[in-house]
């Protein structure tokens, strides 16, 4: 609806990155928004991480936070394969 000019929305930057880059959306009220938070990915612990899960974690790390360091590199060093990400 915001893209169609029907109002404003408060959305995470990663969700509208393409729209911001193309100019179909722009930021407003920036001085009132705090860009911080946590993003967690959790999965059952175990000695084996299925390739599909590894691919998903890598995809999320590359596409949600492309400018930051890779979550997958840190996830492989964390016990039980848990990754944490600070936005």
C-alpha positions in Angstrom: 0.0 0.0 0.0 2.9 2.4 0.8 4.3 1.7 -2.7 1.0 2.7 -4.2 1.0 6.0 -2.3 -1.7 5.0 0.2 0.2 5.8 3.3 3.4 5.1 5.2 4.8 1.9 6.7 7.4 1.0 9.3 9.3 -1.9 7.8 12.8 -3.4 8.3 15.4 -2.1 5.7 16.2 -5.6 4.5 12.6 -6.2 3.5 12.4 -3.1 1.3 16.0 -2.8 0.1 15.1 -3.1 -3.6 12.3 -0.6 -3.3 14.6 1.9 -1.6 17.3 1.4 -4.3 14.8 1.8 -7.2 13.1 4.8 -5.6 9.6 3.3 -5.4 9.8 3.9 -1.6 11.8 6.4 0.4 12.4 6.9 4.0 10.6 9.5 6.1 10.8 10.4 9.8 14.3 9.0 10.0 15.1 11.0 13.1 12.4 9.1 15.0 13.4 5.6 14.0 16.1 3.5 15.8 17.7 1.0 13.4 18.7 -1.7 15.8 17.5 -5.1 17.0 18.2 -8.7 17.0 17.7 -11.4 14.4 17.9 -15.0 15.5 18.0 -18.3 13.6 17.6 -21.4 15.7 17.4 -25.0 14.8 17.6 -28.3 16.7 21.1 -29.1 18.0 22.9 -32.1 16.9 26.2 -33.2 15.4 25.0 -33.0 11.8 23.8 -29.9 10.0 21.8 -31.0 6.9 23.0 -29.4 3.6 19.5 -27.8 3.0 19.7 -26.0 6.4 23.3 -24.9 5.7 22.2 -23.5 2.4 19.2 -21.7 4.0 21.4 -20.1 6.7 23.9 -19.0 4.0 21.1 -17.6 1.8 19.6 -15.6 4.7 23.0 -14.3 5.8 23.8 -13.0 2.3 20.4 -11.5 1.5 19.3 -10.0 4.8 22.5 -8.4 5.9 24.8 -8.2 2.8 27.0 -5.5 4.1 27.8 -7.2 7.4 30.0 -10.2 8.0 28.7 -13.6 7.2 26.5 -15.3 9.7 27.4 -18.7 8.3 31.1 -18.2 9.1 30.1 -17.5 12.7 27.4 -20.1 12.9 29.8 -22.9 12.0 31.9 -21.9 15.0 29.0 -21.7 17.5 28.0 -24.7 19.5 24.9 -26.5 18.3 24.9 -24.6 15.0 23.1 -21.5 16.4 23.7 -18.2 14.7 23.0 -14.8 16.1 22.8 -11.6 14.1 22.6 -8.0 15.3 20.8 -5.7 12.9 
